[in-house]
Amino acid sequence: MQLKFKEFIKSCLILFSTSRLASTVQIVMLLSVILTYPLVFYVLVELTWPPMERRVKVVSLQKVAEYAFRVLLVLFTCKFQQVYRL
């Protein structure tokens, strides 16, 4: 079965992909993925951070260590995805 409107759809997609609206939508989607990806780790950090927090003796460094832990989790998963091409 062949699509009847194949050329029409193709021209619409090309037109949409070069428009300002399409670029704006792509940027918004990119930002939403980048900014919400760390939210996935909220529960994981809430469960795993308290035992690790006890190891950080200096109280003023506990927040810095927590943020470093969160960043390392995100970077680890990004690298894991690159290595295994998931």
Beta strands, then each sheet from edge to edge (+ up, - down):
end
